Amino acid sequence: MATIVKKPVQPTVKPQAAGGMVYNNPTATSFANAADERAYRQANPNSDYTKSVDMRFLNRTSQALQNNTGVTAAQMKQYNDVANKWNYNTTPQIDQNKIQEDLMNKQKSYMDDYFNKQKQAQLDQYYAARDKAVGQINQQMGQVAPQYQQARNQADVVNLQNGQKLNEMMANNGLTASGENVTAQVAQNNTRQTSLNNLNLQEQQTMDDFQRRISDLNNPADENAMIMALEAERSKAMMDAYNRTTDQAYQRSRDAVGDSQWKSQFDYTKTRDARADAQWESQTKYDRSRDAASDAKWESQTKYDRAWQQKMFDYQQGRDKVGDSQWESSQKYQRRSDAEEKQWREYTYNHMSASEKANMEWAKQQFGEDMAWRMYENDSNNAASQGMSQAEIDFYKNNGMSLPGIP
């Protein structure tokens, strides 16, 4: 018979705390302290106030489970106990879009932090290499002017020496005031100016080359290309993360459906288990009553069997005494027979002929002493029997009688 579980009935008296304080429709502010509030809920587990407190706890825990913010084992046990008490649906209603959004935000925050650090590290490395190269070029540019100034000074020294040689040559030849001297001086000055102009041009070209190299190092194209490559990698990683979070959100929504189906099946199974438990209890009671009757029968049969076994034991004990007495008599007779057999063998052996003694010794060696004497006894009995038979035949013949099969 199924066990009927009655639904808890609200007390008709006013709820009160363990200390005796009576509360009528209390709220959280109705209690003097937290201990008094806990005592009230323990004394009134089915009150509306206790239910409201339990529901707030269930909702908070469900939200924590949904957000995966961490729930201890003790909290999880309390959550399941309270949920079973109020028949609370413990399957959280999961919003797939919100889950996907939360997962995506976490992924984006992680990736932004990762790629921003990567970009800053590469930019710092790029700027350090650029600044080092620009510094080396500026150092080289600072050395250009002194180098070319020294080259111009050397050119002036050469031109001055050449001029002195020209003046000495003209003076020696008496051409100091001649037109040739003037022409030679003009040519000498033109050579000096050409040398200086070439040096100035080379200096300017060197400086221009250094400035171009600095401009190339400061060109933002390389920096922008590196940033664009990192941003492209970031975009690809974000797309991959989006696809992963979409799959995860879908899987979680499917898990929620599966959990709901499991909860429904679990509730049905609990109902079936309760019915099966009631049937088992009824069957167990019947089996126990049958076992009690069977035990009583077994006890009665056991007493009868024990009495019968005792009776048979007593009878067997008497029979064993008779058997022991008979065995003892048999042993005495056997011992007497063995003594007589020994005397007979000694007497018979002593009255045997030499050939019979030789045959006896041979038989003992071949078959043993007992077998040899049994063979001798058998041969003697056969001879005696044949002698008696022959005597009977001779009797019939001597009296004119015949026997069937005997001529």
C-alpha positions in Angstrom: 0.0 0.0 0.0 1.4 3.4 -1.0 2.5 5.8 1.7 0.6 9.1 1.7 2.8 12.1 2.4 0.7 14.9 3.9 1.5 18.5 2.9 2.7 20.6 5.9 -0.2 22.6 7.4 0.4 26.2 8.5 0.0 26.5 12.3 -3.2 28.1 13.5 -1.4 29.8 16.3 0.6 33.0 15.8 4.2 32.2 14.9 6.7 32.9 17.5 10.5 32.7 18.1 12.2 30.2 20.2 12.4 32.7 23.1 8.6 33.0 23.2 8.3 36.3 21.5 5.1 36.3 19.3 5.3 37.8 15.8 2.3 38.6 13.6 3.3 38.7 9.9 6.9 39.8 10.7 9.4 41.5 8.4 13.2 41.7 8.5 12.9 44.7 10.9 10.5 43.0 13.3 13.2 41.1 15.2 15.4 42.3 18.0 18.5 40.7 16.6 19.8 38.2 14.0 19.7 35.3 16.5 16.0 36.0 17.3 15.3 36.0 13.5 17.0 32.7 13.0 15.2 31.2 16.0 11.9 32.3 14.5 12.6 30.7 11.1 13.7 27.4 12.9 10.5 27.4 15.0 8.3 28.3 12.0 9.9 26.6 8.9 6.7 26.9 6.8 5.7 30.5 7.5 5.4 33.1 4.8 8.4 35.0 6.2 10.6 31.9 6.2 9.5 31.2 2.7 10.4 34.7 1.6 13.9 34.4 3.1 14.4 31.0 1.5 13.3 32.4 -1.9 15.8 35.3 -1.7 18.5 32.8 -0.9 17.5 30.5 -3.8 17.4 33.5 -6.2 20.9 34.7 -5.1 22.4 31.3 -5.4 20.8 30.7 -8.8 22.2 34.0 -10.1 25.7 33.0 -8.7 25.4 29.7 -10.5 24.3 31.4 -13.7 27.2 34.0 -13.6 29.7 31.3 -12.5 30.9 33.5 -9.6 31.5 30.6 -7.3 29.3 28.6 -4.9 30.8 26.6 -2.0 29.9 22.9 -1.4 28.0 23.9 1.8 26.0 26.5 0.0 25.2 24.1 -2.8 23.9 21.5 -0.2 21.8 24.2 1.5 20.6 25.3 -2.0 19.4 21.8 -2.9 17.8 21.2 0.5 15.8 24.5 0.4 14.9 24.0 -3.3 13.4 20.5 -2.5 11.5 22.0 0.5 9.7 24.6 -1.7 9.7 22.6 -4.9 11.9 25.3 -6.5 13.1 24.9 -10.1 16.9 24.7 -9.7 17.5 24.9 -13.5 18.6 28.5 -14.2 17.0 30.3 -17.1 20.0 31.2 -19.2 19.9 34.0 -21.8 22.1 32.8 -24.6 22.7 36.4 -25.9 23.7 37.6 -22.5 26.0 34.7 -22.0 27.6 35.3 -25.4 27.9 39.0 -24.7 29.6 38.3 -21.3 31.9 35.8 -22.8 32.8 38.1 -25.7 33.4 41.0 -23.4 35.8 38.9 -21.3 37.5 37.7 -24.5 37.8 41.2 -25.8 39.2 42.6 -22.6 41.8 39.8 -22.5 42.8 40.3 -26.2 42.8 44.1 -26.0 45.2 43.9 -23.0 47.3 41.3 -24.8 47.6 43.1 -28.1 48.0 46.5 -26.6 50.9 45.2 -24.6 52.3 43.5 -27.8 51.9 46.7 -29.8 53.5 48.9 -27.1 56.4 46.5 -26.8 57.0 46.4 -30.5 56.6 50.2 -30.8 59.1 50.7 -27.9 61.5 48.4 -29.7 60.9 50.2 -33.0 61.4 53.7 -31.4 64.5 52.6 -29.6 66.1 51.3 -32.8 65.1 54.4 -34.7 66.3 56.8 -32.0 69.6 54.9 -31.8 70.1 55.1 -35.7 69.1 58.8 -35.7 71.6 59.5 -32.9 74.4 57.7 -34.7 73.6 59.8 -37.9 73.5 63.0 -35.9 76.9 62.1 -34.4 78.3 61.5 -37.9 76.7 64.8 -39.1 78.6 66.7 -36.3 81.8 65.4 -37.7 81.2 66.5 -41.3 81.9 70.3 -40.9 85.3 69.9 -39.1 86.4 67.3 -41.7 85.6 69.5 -44.7 86.9 72.6 -43.0 90.2 70.8 -42.5 90.0 69.7 -46.2 89.5 73.4 -47.3 92.4 74.5 -45.1 94.7 71.9 -46.8 93.5 73.1 -50.2 94.4 76.7 -49.3 97.8 75.6 -48.1 98.4 73.8 -51.4 97.1 76.8 -53.4 99.3 79.2 -51.4 102.4 77.0 -52.0 101.6 76.9 -55.7 101.2 80.7 -55.7 104.6 81.2 -54.1 106.2 78.9 -56.6 104.5 80.7 -59.4 105.8 84.1 -58.1 109.3 82.8 -57.7 109.3 81.4 -61.2 107.9 84.7 -62.7 110.5 86.8 -60.7 113.3 84.5 -61.8 112.2 84.9 -65.4 111.7 88.7 -65.1 107.9 88.3 -65.8 106.5 89.8 -62.6 104.9 92.7 -64.4 104.1 90.9 -67.6 100.7 89.8 -68.8 101.7 86.2 -68.4 102.1 86.6 -64.7 98.6 88.2 -64.5 97.1 85.3 -66.5 98.9 82.8 -64.3 97.7 84.4 -61.1 94.1 84.4 -62.4 94.4 80.7 -63.3 95.8 80.0 -59.8 92.9 81.8 -58.1 90.4 79.9 -60.3 92.0 76.6 -59.3 91.7 77.5 -55.6 88.1 78.5 -55.9 87.2 75.4 -57.9 88.8 73.2 -55.2 86.9 75.0 -52.5 83.6 74.8 -54.4 84.0 71.1 -54.9 84.7 70.6 -51.2 81.6 72.7 -50.3 79.5 70.7 -52.7 80.7 67.4 -51.3 80.0 68.6 -47.7 76.5 69.7 -48.7 75.8 66.3 -50.4 77.0 64.4 -47.4 74.8 66.5 -45.1 71.8 66.0 -47.5 72.4 62.2 -47.5 72.4 62.2 -43.7 69.2 64.3 -43.6 67.5 61.9 -46.1 68.5 58.9 -44.0 67.0 60.6 -40.9 63.8 61.4 -42.9 63.6 57.7 -44.0 63.9 56.6 -40.3 61.2 59.1 -39.3 58.9 58.0 -42.1 55.7 56.6 -40.3 55.1 54.1 -43.1 57.0 51.3 -41.3 55.4 52.1 -38.0 51.9 52.2 -39.6 52.6 48.9 -41.4 53.6 47.2 -38.1 50.5 48.6 -36.3 48.3 47.5 -39.2 49.7 44.0 -39.0 49.1 43.8 -35.3 45.6 45.1 -35.7 44.9 42.6 -38.4 46.1 39.8 -36.1 43.8 41.3 -33.3 40.8 41.3 -35.7 41.4 37.7 -36.6 41.8 36.7 -33.0 38.5 38.6 -32.1 36.7 36.8 -35.0 38.0 33.5 -33.7 36.9 34.4 -30.2 33.5 35.4 -31.4 33.0 32.1 -33.1 34.2 30.3 -30.0 31.9 32.3 -27.7 29.0 31.7 -30.1 29.6 27.9 -29.9 30.0 28.1 -26.1 26.8 30.2 -25.6 24.9 27.7 -27.8 26.3 24.8 -25.9 25.3 26.4 -22.6 21.8 27.0 -23.8 21.7 23.3 -24.9 23.0 22.4 -21.5 20.3 24.4 -19.8 17.7 22.6 -21.9 19.3 19.3 -21.0 19.3 20.3 -17.3 15.7 21.2 -17.5 14.8 17.8 -19.1 17.0 16.0 -16.5 15.1 17.9 -13.7 11.8 16.9 -15.2 12.9 13.3 -15.5 14.5 13.4 -12.0 11.2 14.7 -10.5 9.3 11.9 -12.3 11.8 9.4 -11.1 11.4 10.6 -7.5 7.6 10.1 -7.9 8.1 6.6 -9.3 10.7 5.9 -6.5 8.2 7.0 -3.8 5.6 4.6 -5.3 8.1 1.8 -5.6 9.2 2.4 -2.0 5.6 2.2 -0.8 5.1 -1.0 -2.8 8.3 -2.4 -1.4 7.3 -1.5 2.1 3.9 -3.3 1.6 5.7 -6.3 0.1 8.2 -6.2 2.9 5.5 -6.3 5.5 3.8 -9.2 3.8 7.1 -11.0 3.4 7.9 -10.4 7.1 4.5 -11.9 8.1 5.2 -14.9 5.9 8.7 -15.2 7.3 7.3 -15.2 10.8 4.9 -18.0 9.9 7.8 -19.9 8.2 10.0 -19.3 11.2 7.3 -20.8 13.5 7.0 -23.9 11.2 10.7 -24.2 11.1 11.0 -24.0 14.8 8.3 -26.7 15.3 10.0 -28.9 12.6 13.4 -28.3 14.2 12.1 -29.4 17.6 10.6 -32.6 16.1 13.8 -33.3 14.1 15.9 -32.8 17.2 13.6 -35.2 19.2 13.8 -37.8 16.3 17.5 -37.4 16.0 17.9 -37.9 19.8 15.7 -41.0 19.5 17.7 -42.3 16.6 20.9 -41.5 18.4 19.8 -43.5 21.5 18.8 -46.4 19.3 22.1 -46.3 17.4 24.0 -46.1 20.6 22.2 -49.3 21.7 23.0 -50.9 18.4 26.6 -49.8 18.7 26.8 -51.5 22.1 25.4 -54.7 20.6 27.8 -54.4 17.7 30.7 -53.8 20.0 29.8 -56.9 22.0 29.4 -59.0 18.8 32.7 -57.7 17.5 34.4 -58.6 20.8 32.9 -62.2 20.6 34.0 -62.4 17.0 37.5 -61.3 18.0 37.7 -63.9 20.7 36.5 -66.6 18.3 38.9 -65.5 15.6 41.8 -65.6 18.1 40.7 -69.1 19.1 40.4 -70.1 15.4 43.8 -68.7 14.6 45.3 -70.7 17.5 43.6 -73.9 16.3 44.7 -73.2 12.7 48.3 -72.8 13.8 48.1 -76.1 15.7 46.6 -77.8 12.7 49.2 -76.5 10.3 52.0 -77.6 12.6 50.5 -81.0 13.0 49.8 -81.4 9.3 53.3 -80.2 8.3 55.0 -82.5 10.7 53.1 -85.5 9.2 53.7 -84.5 5.5 55.9 -86.5 3.3 59.2 -85.0 2.0 57.6 -84.3 -1.4 54.6 -82.7 0.2 56.8 -80.5 2.4 58.8 -79.4 -0.7 55.6 -78.5 -2.6 54.5 -76.6 0.5 57.7 -74.6 0.7 57.6 -73.8 -3.0 54.0 -72.7 -2.7 54.9 -70.4 0.2 57.6 -68.8 -1.8 55.3 -68.3 -4.8 52.0 -67.3 -3.2 52.7 -66.7 0.5 52.1 -68.9 3.6 48.3 -68.4 3.9 47.6 -69.0 0.2 49.9 -72.0 0.2 48.0 -73.6 3.1 44.6 -72.7 1.5 45.8 -74.4 -1.7 46.9 -77.4 0.3 43.6 -77.5 2.2 41.7 -77.2 -1.1 43.7 -80.0 -2.7 43.1 -82.2 0.4 39.4 -81.5 0.3 39.2 -82.3 -3.4 41.1 -85.6 -2.9 38.8 -86.5 0.0 35.8 -85.6 -2.1 37.0 -87.7 -5.0 37.7 -90.6 -2.7 34.1 -90.4 -1.3 32.7 -90.2 -4.8 34.7 -93.2 -5.9 33.6 -95.1 -2.9 30.0 -94.3 -3.6 30.4 -95.5 -7.2 32.1 -98.7 -6.1 29.2 -99.3 -3.7 26.6 -99.0 -6.5 28.6 -101.2 -8.8 29.2 -103.9 -6.2 25.4 -104.0 -5.5 24.5 -104.3 -9.2 23.1 -100.7 -9.4 24.0 -98.2 -12.0 24.2 -94.4 -12.0 23.1 -92.1 -14.9 26.1 -91.1 -17.1 28.4 -93.6 -15.4 29.1 -96.9 -17.3 
